[in-house]
């Protein structure tokens, strides 16, 4: 270890800088989940002695981390009382038939909601609402979902509470200046950037966004081209499958095939099917490619029936896949899901959820073969077929999102006014500086539980633990940068290089650098790296540190150019059927507009010169 430190010192490479480079590489390559990488970085910093054990673990007790935990719980309390589902009625009622009017109304509803509630929770609630709205209005859902994500991103910057990035930036600001950001401190700037952004989205989205997915008729079978890989096979008299259970036959293990249903004498037998004995004349509805169908025909003596009709006599879209007991639906993998990184085979998905995955949509890519070997990712959209009761169970999990509206009778509508009053008191008390937000937010959590808006056991499931571990791992990196002088080294270099630039040019430079960095890193990692540097540059040049910190905070949160730069973008990637370039097509001009506008607005509102 001493040799390594000596070697780095000889070449004037700060050890902390080496850890930063390692972290950047790990974040970009995604060898490990981003929260795991952050914890690994914290461990490395402690092992190398760049932070003490106390400093290395301080991220878990940071006021920012604790506050964000409470805000996740408060957001979940709001959603459990059905307030957002009530708001959606305005979307349906006043949307009209003009796409631009619909986009404007959606932005005006979603944006302010995101100012006080976690924006990933907002997108999770509105995804099925917007899909159903698109069907009713006969428009492609891909015209609406990127604007939905952008509206939550822009709206999240109206107050301190909208994003974890803002709360983390406030915690860093307290460490640097001794003063946290207040809840409404950058509300004027947030409202102006929201107005600029929504205006652009309303004007540009109808022109720049293609119609990737049409959900106008709700025909899932046609949309996923099910006819190409769902077939019916019949067991003839001499088949080797006769007398065996489905499990004993091992056809689902030896072939790339899933049995969705067994039909015997016009009686349909749904999942679970593993222990059903196969008999002569049984018809098996299977997901399989042509190659595997021919293999099972040759090896097990089955016959392949004619093409399946996917609109039945009653006009049910999906035909034999849907009935009074069976259904087909899309399910989105959320960011805190334990399914991420595993395969369907490893998870024993069919046994675990009593439903079968018959296709996976990843952006525009449609995966229909070798599904058991595909490693699942955040944002993957699974097309599931199974008993209707199975989907009721899926609607209660916090790891998967069924893209259909939840029934209102599962919500605590009678507690809606109480939940609103609790959150309002949290905001007012913190806004008047009566108590810190870290205290009022947890007081609000306890009030939610005592009043019955939340059950005690729901607290743990409401927290996005991936975000908490990400923050806990990143905060020590900022401490190491400060302790080692890395932050001062960066700031000195930038101050010497840009000392001749105007205040606006410097703010623009920091905004652009942060905006580009946040597209490849997490927004929280970007704030940890950039905000202390911006603060020190401002101090060394006798400029207003607050202006520089606000520019960095806004730039880190405003990620529009890729589906991986911000979690809400990833959430709409699969459901919209988007290509990676769709985000750049509409997001790059928005980034340029905000890069030019935000520093100027910061100068006008807060000033760039250091106050005397």
C-alpha positions in Angstrom: 0.0 0.0 0.0 2.8 2.4 0.9 4.5 1.6 -2.4 1.4 2.5 -4.3 1.0 5.8 -2.5 4.7 6.6 -3.1 4.4 5.7 -6.8 1.4 7.9 -7.3 3.0 10.8 -5.4 6.1 10.5 -7.5 4.1 11.1 -10.6 2.0 13.8 -8.9 -1.2 11.9 -9.3 -3.3 12.4 -6.2 -4.5 9.1 -4.9 -8.0 10.5 -4.7 -7.9 11.3 -8.4 -7.1 7.7 -9.1 -10.1 6.6 -7.1 -12.3 9.1 -9.0 -11.1 7.7 -12.3 -11.8 4.2 -11.1 -15.3 5.2 -10.0 -16.0 6.9 -13.4 -14.9 3.8 -15.3 -17.1 1.6 -13.1 -20.1 3.9 -13.4 -19.8 4.0 -17.2 -19.2 0.3 -17.8 -21.8 -0.8 -15.3 -20.0 -3.9 -14.2 -21.8 -3.6 -10.9 -25.1 -1.8 -10.0 -24.4 1.8 -9.5 -25.2 1.8 -5.8 -22.9 -1.2 -5.2 -20.1 0.7 -7.1 -20.6 3.7 -4.8 -20.3 1.5 -1.6 -17.2 -0.1 -3.2 -15.7 3.3 -3.7 -16.3 4.2 0.0 -14.7 1.0 1.1 -11.6 1.7 -1.1 -11.3 5.2 0.3 -11.3 3.8 3.9 -8.8 1.0 3.0 -6.4 3.5 1.4 -6.8 5.9 4.4 -8.2 8.7 2.4 -11.1 9.0 4.8 -11.4 7.7 8.4 -13.9 4.9 9.1 -16.2 7.5 10.7 -16.0 9.7 7.6 -16.4 6.7 5.3 -19.7 5.7 7.1 -21.0 9.2 7.6 -23.0 9.0 4.4 -25.5 6.7 6.2 -26.2 9.3 8.9 -25.9 12.4 6.6 -28.8 14.8 6.9 -29.3 14.6 3.2 -29.6 10.8 3.2 -31.9 10.8 6.2 -34.1 13.5 4.6 -34.3 11.6 1.3 -35.4 8.5 3.1 -38.2 10.4 4.8 -39.3 12.0 1.5 -39.6 8.6 -0.2 -41.9 7.5 2.6 -44.0 10.7 2.5 -44.3 10.4 -1.3 -45.5 6.8 -0.9 -48.0 7.9 1.7 -49.5 10.4 -0.7 -49.8 7.8 -3.5 -51.4 5.2 -1.2 -54.2 7.7 -0.5 -55.0 8.0 -4.2 -54.5 11.7 -4.6 -52.7 11.3 -7.9 -55.4 9.0 -9.3 -58.0 11.7 -8.5 -55.8 14.3 -10.3 -55.7 12.1 -13.4 -59.4 12.8 -14.0 -58.4 16.3 -15.0 -56.0 14.9 -17.6 -58.8 12.8 -19.1 -61.5 15.5 -18.9 -59.7 18.5 -20.2 -57.1 17.0 -22.5 -59.0 17.4 -25.7 -57.8 16.1 -29.0 -54.9 18.4 -29.8 -51.6 16.8 -29.0 -50.0 20.1 -28.0 -52.9 20.8 -25.6 -52.5 17.4 -24.1 -48.8 17.8 -23.7 -49.3 21.2 -22.0 -52.0 19.9 -19.7 -49.9 16.9 -18.7 -46.9 19.1 -18.0 -49.0 21.5 -15.9 -50.3 18.6 -13.8 -47.2 16.5 -13.6 -44.6 19.3 -13.1 -46.0 20.9 -9.9 -46.7 17.4 -8.5 -43.0 16.6 -9.0 -42.0 19.7 -7.0 -43.2 18.0 -3.8 -43.3 14.3 -4.6 -40.5 12.0 -5.8 -40.5 12.1 -9.6 -39.9 8.4 -10.1 -43.1 7.8 -8.1 -45.0 10.3 -10.3 -43.9 8.5 -13.5 -44.8 5.1 -12.0 -48.3 6.4 -11.3 -48.8 8.2 -14.6 -47.4 5.6 -16.9 -50.5 3.5 -17.1 -52.7 6.6 -17.0 -50.9 8.1 -20.0 -51.0 4.7 -21.9 -54.8 4.5 -21.4 -55.1 8.2 -22.4 -53.2 7.5 -25.6 -55.5 4.7 -26.5 -58.6 6.9 -25.9 -57.1 9.7 -28.0 -55.9 7.4 -30.8 -52.3 8.6 -30.6 -48.9 6.9 -30.2 -47.8 6.6 -26.6 -44.3 7.4 -27.7 -45.4 11.0 -28.4 -46.3 11.4 -24.7 -43.8 9.4 -22.5 -40.6 11.3 -23.1 -42.6 14.5 -22.4 -43.9 12.9 -19.2 -40.4 12.2 -18.0 -39.1 15.6 -19.0 -42.0 17.3 -17.2 -41.2 15.5 -13.9 -37.5 16.4 -14.3 -38.2 20.0 -14.8 -40.9 20.1 -12.2 -38.6 18.5 -9.6 -36.4 21.5 -9.6 -39.2 23.9 -8.5 -38.5 23.1 -4.8 -35.8 21.5 -2.8 -38.0 18.4 -2.2 -38.5 17.4 -5.8 -35.3 15.3 -6.3 -32.7 13.6 -4.2 -30.1 15.6 -6.1 -31.4 18.9 -4.7 -31.5 17.5 -1.2 -27.9 16.1 -1.6 -26.8 19.5 -3.0 -28.3 21.2 0.1 -26.4 18.9 2.4 -23.1 19.7 0.6 -23.9 23.4 0.7 -24.3 23.2 4.5 -20.9 21.5 4.7 -19.3 24.2 2.5 -21.1 27.3 3.8 -22.7 26.3 7.0 -26.1 27.0 5.5 -28.6 24.6 3.9 -30.7 25.5 0.9 -34.2 26.5 2.0 -37.2 24.6 0.5 -38.1 27.5 -1.8 -34.7 29.1 -2.3 -34.5 28.3 -6.0 -38.2 28.2 -6.7 -38.1 31.4 -8.9 -35.3 29.8 -11.0 -37.2 26.5 -11.0 -40.4 28.0 -12.2 -38.7 29.9 -15.0 -36.7 26.9 -16.3 -39.9 24.8 -16.0 -41.8 27.3 -18.1 -39.0 27.4 -20.7 -38.7 23.6 -20.8 -42.4 22.9 -21.0 -42.9 25.5 -23.8 -40.1 23.8 -25.8 -41.6 20.3 -25.2 -45.1 21.3 -26.2 -43.8 22.9 -29.4 -41.1 20.3 -30.3 -42.4 16.9 -29.2 -45.1 16.5 -31.9 -42.5 17.2 -34.6 -39.4 15.5 -33.2 -40.8 12.4 -31.5 -41.6 9.5 -33.9 -44.6 7.2 -33.4 -42.6 4.2 -32.2 -45.5 2.4 -30.5 -49.2 2.5 -31.4 -51.5 1.6 -28.6 -54.6 3.1 -30.1 -56.5 -0.3 -30.3 -54.8 -2.0 -27.3 -53.9 -5.0 -29.5 -51.0 -6.4 -27.6 -50.9 -9.5 -29.8 -50.3 -7.4 -32.9 -47.9 -5.0 -31.2 -45.6 -7.7 -29.9 -46.1 -9.8 -33.1 -47.1 -12.7 -30.9 -48.3 -14.7 -33.9 -44.7 -15.2 -34.9 -43.8 -17.1 -31.8 -46.9 -18.4 -30.0 -48.3 -21.6 -31.5 -50.5 -24.6 -30.7 -49.2 -28.2 -30.7 -51.3 -31.3 -30.2 -50.3 -34.6 -28.6 -51.1 -37.5 -31.1 -51.6 -41.2 -30.1 -47.9 -42.1 -30.4 -46.3 -39.1 -28.7 -43.8 -39.9 -26.0 -45.3 -37.2 -23.8 -48.4 -39.2 -23.0 -48.6 -40.1 -19.4 -45.9 -37.7 -18.2 -46.4 -34.6 -16.2 -45.2 -31.4 -17.8 -42.3 -31.3 -15.3 -41.4 -34.9 -16.0 -41.3 -34.3 -19.7 -38.7 -31.6 -19.3 -39.7 -30.0 -22.5 -39.5 -26.5 -21.0 -36.0 -27.2 -19.7 -34.5 -28.9 -22.8 -36.1 -26.6 -25.4 -36.6 -22.8 -25.6 -40.3 -23.2 -25.0 -42.9 -22.1 -22.5 -46.3 -23.8 -22.1 -48.8 -21.1 -21.5 -52.0 -23.2 -21.4 -53.2 -26.8 -21.8 -56.5 -27.4 -23.6 -58.3 -30.8 -23.2 -61.8 -31.4 -24.7 -62.4 -27.6 -24.9 -61.5 -27.2 -21.2 -58.7 -24.7 -20.7 -56.2 -25.4 -17.9 -54.1 -22.3 -16.9 -51.0 -22.0 -14.8 -49.7 -23.7 -12.7 -49.3 -26.7 -15.1 -46.1 -28.4 -13.9 -47.9 -31.4 -12.3 -50.6 -31.9 -14.9 -50.4 -35.2 -16.7 -50.4 -34.9 -20.5 -52.9 -37.1 -22.4 -53.6 -37.9 -26.0 -55.4 -35.1 -27.7 -54.1 -32.4 -25.4 -53.5 -29.1 -27.1 -50.6 -27.1 -25.7 -50.4 -23.3 -26.3 -46.7 -22.6 -26.3 -44.2 -19.8 -26.8 -41.5 -21.1 -29.1 -39.6 -20.3 -32.2 -40.1 -22.3 -35.4 -36.7 -24.1 -34.9 -37.7 -25.4 -31.4 -41.1 -26.4 -32.7 -39.6 -28.6 -35.3 -37.2 -30.1 -32.8 -39.9 -31.0 -30.3 -42.0 -32.4 -33.2 -39.2 -34.7 -34.2 -38.1 -35.7 -30.7 -41.4 -36.0 -28.9 -43.8 -36.8 -31.7 -46.2 -33.8 -31.4 -48.0 -32.2 -34.3 -48.0 -28.4 -35.0 -51.4 -26.9 -35.6 -52.3 -24.2 -37.9 -51.6 -20.5 -37.0 -53.3 -19.3 -33.8 -56.0 -16.7 -34.2 -55.3 -13.8 -31.9 -58.7 -12.1 -32.0 -61.4 -14.5 -30.7 -65.1 -14.6 -31.6 -65.9 -12.1 -28.9 -63.2 -9.7 -30.2 -60.8 -10.1 -27.3 -57.4 -8.9 -28.3 -54.9 -11.6 -27.6 -57.4 -14.4 -28.4 -56.4 -17.7 -26.7 -54.0 -15.9 -24.4 -56.8 -14.0 -22.7 -60.1 -15.2 -21.1 -62.2 -14.7 -18.0 -59.4 -16.4 -16.0 -56.3 -15.6 -18.1 -54.8 -12.3 -19.2 -51.9 -10.7 -20.9 -50.3 -7.5 -19.6 -47.0 -5.5 -19.6 -44.9 -5.2 -16.5 -42.1 -2.8 -16.0 -39.0 -3.6 -13.9 -38.4 -0.8 -11.5 -35.0 0.5 -10.3 -35.0 -1.1 -6.9 -36.1 -4.5 -8.2 -34.2 -7.6 -7.0 -34.7 -9.0 -10.5 -32.1 -6.7 -12.1 -29.0 -8.6 -13.1 -30.7 -12.0 -12.9 -32.2 -14.2 -15.6 -35.7 -15.6 -15.6 -34.2 -19.1 -15.2 -32.2 -18.1 -12.1 -35.2 -16.4 -10.6 -37.6 -19.3 -11.4 -39.9 -16.5 -12.5 -42.8 -18.7 -13.6 -42.9 -20.5 -10.2 -42.3 -17.3 -8.3 -45.0 -15.1 -9.9 -47.3 -17.8 -11.4 -47.0 -16.1 -14.8 -45.0 -16.6 -17.9 -42.8 -14.1 -19.8 -43.5 -14.4 -23.5 -41.5 -11.4 -24.7 -39.2 -8.6 -23.4 -39.1 -5.1 -24.8 -35.9 -3.1 -24.2 -36.3 0.3 -25.9 -37.1 -0.5 -29.5 -35.6 -4.0 -29.2 -38.1 -6.9 -28.9 -36.6 -10.1 -27.4 -38.6 -13.2 -28.0 -36.1 -16.1 -27.9 -33.8 -17.6 -25.2 -35.7 -15.5 -22.7 -34.5 -17.6 -19.8 -30.9 -16.5 -20.4 -31.5 -12.8 -20.8 -30.2 -10.7 -17.9 -32.9 -8.3 -16.8 -32.3 -4.6 -16.6 -34.0 -1.6 -15.0 -36.6 -0.4 -17.5 -37.2 -3.7 -19.2 -40.8 -4.2 -20.2 -42.0 -7.8 -19.7 -45.0 -9.2 -21.6 -46.6 -11.6 -19.1 -49.4 -14.2 -19.5 -51.0 -15.9 -16.6 -54.0 -16.1 -14.3 -55.7 -12.8 -13.4 -55.1 -13.4 -9.7 -51.4 -13.4 -10.4 -51.6 -9.9 -11.7 -53.4 -8.7 -8.6 -50.4 -9.9 -6.6 -48.0 -8.2 -9.0 -49.8 -4.9 -8.4 -48.8 -5.0 -4.7 -45.1 -5.4 -5.3 -42.7 -2.5 -5.2 -40.3 -4.1 -7.7 -42.6 -4.4 -10.7 -45.1 -2.0 -12.2 -48.1 -3.5 -14.0 -48.9 -1.0 -16.8 -52.6 -0.8 -16.0 -54.4 1.5 -13.6 -54.8 0.2 -10.1 -58.3 -0.2 -8.8 -59.3 2.7 -6.5 -60.7 0.3 -3.9 -57.1 -0.7 -3.0 -56.3 2.9 -2.0 -57.0 4.7 1.3 -59.1 7.5 -0.3 -60.6 8.5 3.1 -57.1 9.5 4.2 -56.3 11.8 1.3 -57.0 15.1 3.0 -55.0 14.0 6.1 -52.0 13.1 3.9 -52.2 16.4 2.1 -52.4 18.3 5.5 -49.4 16.4 6.8 -47.2 17.1 3.8 -48.3 20.8 3.8 -47.3 21.1 7.5 -43.9 19.5 6.8 -43.3 22.1 4.0 -44.6 25.1 5.9 -42.7 24.2 9.1 -39.4 23.7 7.2 -40.1 26.7 4.9 -40.4 29.1 7.9 -37.2 27.7 9.4 -39.0 26.6 12.5 -37.3 23.2 12.3 -34.8 21.6 9.8 -36.4 19.7 6.9 -34.6 16.5 8.2 -36.7 16.8 11.4 -40.0 17.9 9.9 -39.9 15.2 7.2 -39.6 12.4 9.8 -42.2 14.1 12.0 -44.4 13.9 8.9 -43.6 10.2 8.5 -44.7 9.5 12.1 -47.9 11.5 11.5 -48.6 9.4 8.4 -48.3 6.2 10.4 -50.3 7.4 13.4 -53.1 8.8 11.3 -53.4 5.5 9.3 -52.2 7.0 5.9 -49.4 4.4 6.0 -49.0 1.1 7.9 -45.8 0.6 9.8 -44.6 -2.2 7.6 -45.0 -0.1 4.5 -42.2 2.3 5.6 -39.4 -0.1 4.6 -40.8 -0.9 1.2 -41.4 2.8 0.4 -37.7 3.6 0.7 -35.6 3.4 -2.5 -32.6 1.6 -0.9 -30.6 1.8 -4.1 -30.6 5.6 -3.9 -29.8 5.5 -0.2 -26.8 3.3 -0.7 -25.7 5.3 -3.7 -25.7 8.5 -1.5 -24.0 6.8 1.4 -21.2 5.6 -0.9 -20.8 8.9 -2.7 -20.7 11.3 0.3 -17.3 10.0 1.5 -15.9 10.6 -2.0 -16.6 14.3 -1.6 -14.9 14.2 1.9 -11.9 12.5 0.4 -11.6 15.1 -2.4 -11.7 17.9 0.3 -9.2 16.2 2.7 -6.7 15.4 0.0 -6.8 18.8 -1.7 -8.2 17.3 -4.9 -11.1 19.8 -4.9 -8.7 22.7 -4.3 -6.4 21.5 -7.1 -9.3 21.3 -9.6 -10.6 24.7 -8.5 -7.2 26.3 -8.7 -6.7 25.0 -12.2 -10.1 26.1 -13.4 -9.8 29.5 -11.7 -6.4 30.1 -13.4 -7.8 28.9 -16.8 -11.1 30.7 -16.7 -10.1 33.8 -14.6 -10.3 36.0 -17.7 -13.9 34.9 -18.6 -17.0 36.8 -17.7 -19.3 35.6 -14.9 -21.9 34.4 -17.4 -19.2 32.5 -19.4 -18.0 30.8 -16.2 -21.5 29.8 -15.2 -22.2 28.5 -18.7 -19.0 26.5 -18.6 -20.0 24.8 -15.3 -23.5 24.2 -16.5 -22.3 22.6 -19.7 -19.6 20.4 -18.0 -22.1 19.2 -15.4 -24.9 18.5 -17.9 -22.5 16.4 -20.1 -21.1 14.6 -17.0 -24.6 13.7 -15.7 -25.4 12.0 -18.9 -22.8 9.3 -18.3 -22.8 9.3 -14.4 -25.7 9.4 -12.0 -26.9 12.9 -11.2 -26.0 12.5 -7.6 -22.4 11.5 -8.4 -22.1 14.5 -10.6 -23.2 16.9 -7.8 -20.7 15.3 -5.4 -17.9 15.9 -7.9 -18.8 19.3 -9.3 -20.5 21.3 -6.6 -17.4 21.7 -4.2 -15.3 22.6 -7.2 -17.8 25.2 -8.3 -17.9 26.7 -4.8 -14.1 27.0 -4.5 -13.8 28.5 -8.0 -16.4 31.1 -7.1 -14.6 31.9 -3.9 -11.2 32.2 -5.5 -12.6 34.6 -8.1 -14.7 36.6 -5.6 -17.9 35.6 -7.3 -21.2 34.5 -5.7 -20.9 30.8 -4.6 -24.6 30.4 -4.5 -25.0 31.2 -8.2 -22.4 28.5 -9.1 -23.9 25.9 -6.8 -27.4 26.5 -8.2 -26.1 26.2 -11.8 -24.4 22.9 -10.9 -27.5 21.6 -9.1 -29.8 22.4 -12.0 -27.5 21.0 -14.6 -27.0 17.7 -12.7 -30.7 17.2 -12.5 -31.6 18.3 -16.0 -30.7 15.1 -17.9 -32.5 14.9 -21.3 -30.1 13.4 -23.9 -30.1 9.7 -23.0 -32.4 7.1 -21.5 -29.7 6.2 -18.9 -28.9 9.7 -17.5 -32.0 10.0 -15.4 -34.2 7.3 -13.9 -37.4 8.6 -15.2 -36.0 8.5 -18.7 -35.1 4.8 -18.2 -38.6 4.1 -17.0 -40.2 5.3 -20.2 -37.6 3.8 -22.5 -39.2 0.4 -22.9 -42.9 1.4 -22.7 -42.4 4.0 -25.4 -40.4 1.6 -27.6 -37.9 4.4 -28.1 -34.5 4.3 -29.8 -31.5 5.6 -27.9 -31.3 8.5 -30.4 -34.9 9.6 -29.8 -33.7 11.2 -26.5 -30.8 13.0 -28.2 -33.1 14.2 -31.0 -35.5 16.0 -28.6 -33.2 16.3 -25.6 -30.1 17.9 -27.1 -31.9 21.1 -28.2 -33.5 21.4 -24.8 -30.1 21.0 -23.1 -28.7 23.8 -25.3 -31.6 26.1 -24.5 -31.2 25.5 -20.8 -27.4 25.8 -21.0 -27.8 29.2 -22.4 -30.8 30.3 -20.3 -30.2 29.0 -16.8 -26.9 30.8 -16.2 -28.5 34.0 -17.4 -31.5 33.5 -15.2 -29.2 32.8 -12.2 -27.4 36.1 -12.8 -30.6 38.0 -13.1 -32.2 36.5 -10.0 -29.3 35.9 -7.6 -26.4 37.9 -9.1 -23.0 36.6 -9.9 -20.9 39.1 -8.0 -19.9 38.3 -4.4 -22.1 40.2 -1.9 -20.0 42.5 0.3 
